[in-house]
Amino acid sequence: MGIWLVTGSPGIGKSTAVSKVIMKLKSAGVIVGGCTTSEKRAGGARTGFEIRDLSSGKAGELASATSRVGPRVGRYRVNLADLEKIGGAALEAASSTSELIVVDEVGPMELVSPEFRKGVRSCIDSGKPMLVVAHERLEDDLLNELRSKAEAILPLTVENRDAAADGLAETLLKAVGGPKV
């Protein structure tokens, strides 16, 4: 088992680096599960975030700047139904069916959901290798546990993000036992 954490400032490229790692591992035959998040934009402005199940491809709304329901995190409202139905369920499934578990991201929006937290807990308890995008400064018991169990914490910068994705892919490929094809 091992947990690798990716951190860094907002917009630095954490999700992009993780996406590159996912593509490399999937192309090597590794079964990758879990969930990713991405920005939703309109007219050049960020309007919210989407959450996607890596195994099923199902996507939903994580948070929106225009929603009037759900817990408020900054200028966004978290869509608890989609976060739990897609994110929480993806993590629960990944803990039993995947060789590598990806959680992008464990941050303030995701942590308002008890089901998402339960999914992360299942993944930790599974003992399977995990690649986690972790909020840089947030203090939370679950994040602190991930930090304390991490094999490595990789702070991304503009200078290291491309090389970091390549290095992480190689490290994680070794952690799951090498190429499967």
VENQUI-V680171 format. One record per pair of residues at least 4 apart in sequence whose C-alpha atoms are under 8 Angstrom apart, sorted by the first residue. I is the first residue (numbers start at 1). GAP is how many residues later the second one is. Records with the same first field share a line. If there is no record, write none. Layout:
BEGIN
I: GAP + GAP
END
This chain:
BEGIN
1: 126 + 127 + 128 + 129 + 174
2: 125 + 126 + 127 + 128 + 147 + 148 + 149 + 173
3: 126 + 127 + 128 + 129 + 143 + 146 + 147 + 148 + 149
4: 125 + 126 + 127 + 128 + 146 + 147 + 148 + 149 + 150
5: 126 + 127 + 128 + 129 + 141 + 142 + 145 + 147 + 148 + 149
6: 8 + 125 + 126 + 127 + 128 + 147 + 148 + 149 + 150
7: 7 + 126 + 127 + 128 + 129 + 146 + 147 + 148 + 149
8: 4 + 6 + 127 + 128 + 147 + 148 + 149
9: 127 + 147 + 148
12: 144 + 145 + 146
13: 4 + 143 + 145 + 148
14: 4 + 119 + 142 + 147
15: 4 + 21 + 22 + 23 + 89 + 118
16: 4
17: 4 + 144 + 145 + 147 + 148
18: 4 + 86 + 113 + 147
19: 4
20: 4 + 145 + 146
21: 4 + 144 + 145 + 147 + 148
22: 4 + 10 + 147
23: 4
24: 4 + 145
25: 4 + 5 + 6 + 7 + 144 + 147 + 148 + 154
26: 4 + 5 + 6
28: 151 + 152 + 153
29: 150 + 151 + 152
30: 69 + 70 + 143 + 146 + 149 + 150
31: 66 + 67 + 68 + 69
32: 22 + 23 + 62 + 66 + 67 + 68 + 69 + 70
33: 20 + 21 + 22 + 57 + 58 + 60 + 61 + 64 + 65 + 66 + 67 + 68 + 69
34: 19 + 20 + 21 + 53 + 56 + 57 + 59 + 60 + 67 + 68 + 69
35: 16 + 17 + 18 + 19 + 52 + 55 + 56 + 67 + 68 + 69
36: 15 + 16 + 17 + 18 + 66 + 67 + 68 + 69
37: 12 + 13 + 14 + 15 + 25 + 67 + 68
38: 11 + 12 + 13
39: 7 + 8 + 9 + 10 + 11
40: 6 + 7 + 8 + 9 + 10
41: 4 + 5 + 6 + 7
42: 4 + 5
47: 17 + 18 + 19
48: 13 + 14 + 15 + 16 + 17 + 28
49: 12 + 13 + 14 + 15
50: 9 + 10 + 11 + 12 + 13
51: 8 + 9 + 10 + 11 + 31 + 32 + 35 + 36
52: 5 + 6 + 7 + 8 + 34 + 35
53: 4 + 5 + 6 + 33 + 34 + 37
54: 4 + 36
55: 35 + 39
58: 28
59: 27
60: 22 + 23 + 26
61: 18 + 21 + 22
62: 16 + 17 + 18 + 20 + 21 + 47
63: 4 + 13 + 14 + 15 + 16 + 46
64: 12 + 13 + 14 + 15
65: 10 + 11 + 12
66: 10 + 11
67: 9 + 10
68: 9
69: 8 + 9 + 10
70: 7 + 8 + 9 + 10
71: 6 + 7 + 8 + 9 + 41
72: 4 + 5 + 6
73: 4 + 5 + 35 + 36
78: 5 + 31
79: 4
80: 4 + 33
81: 4
82: 4 + 5
83: 4 + 5 + 27 + 30 + 33
84: 4 + 5 + 29 + 31 + 32
85: 4
86: 4
87: 4 + 29 + 32
88: 4 + 27 + 28 + 29 + 30 + 31 + 32
89: 4 + 27 + 30
90: 4 + 29
91: 4 + 10 + 12 + 25 + 28 + 29 + 31 + 32
92: 4 + 27 + 28 + 30 + 31
93: 4 + 5
94: 4 + 6 + 7 + 29
95: 6 + 27 + 28 + 31 + 33
96: 30
99: 29 + 30 + 77
100: 28 + 29 + 30 + 31 + 76
101: 22 + 27 + 28 + 29 + 30
102: 28 + 29 + 30
103: 17 + 27 + 28 + 29 + 30
104: 28 + 29 + 30
105: 5 + 27 + 28 + 29 + 30
106: 4 + 5 + 26 + 27 + 28 + 29 + 37
107: 4 + 27 + 28 + 31
108: 4 + 27 + 30
109: 4
110: 6 + 7
111: 5 + 6
113: 4
114: 4
115: 4
116: 4
117: 4 + 25
118: 4
119: 4
120: 4
121: 4
122: 4
123: 4 + 5 + 7
124: 4 + 6
129: 43 + 46 + 47
134: 9
138: 5
139: 4 + 5
140: 4
141: 4
142: 4
143: 4
144: 4
145: 4
146: 4
147: 6
154: 10
156: 4 + 5 + 8
157: 4
160: 4
161: 4
162: 4
163: 4
164: 4
165: 4
166: 4
167: 4
168: 4
169: 4
170: 4
171: 4
172: 4
173: 4 + 5 + 6
174: 4
END
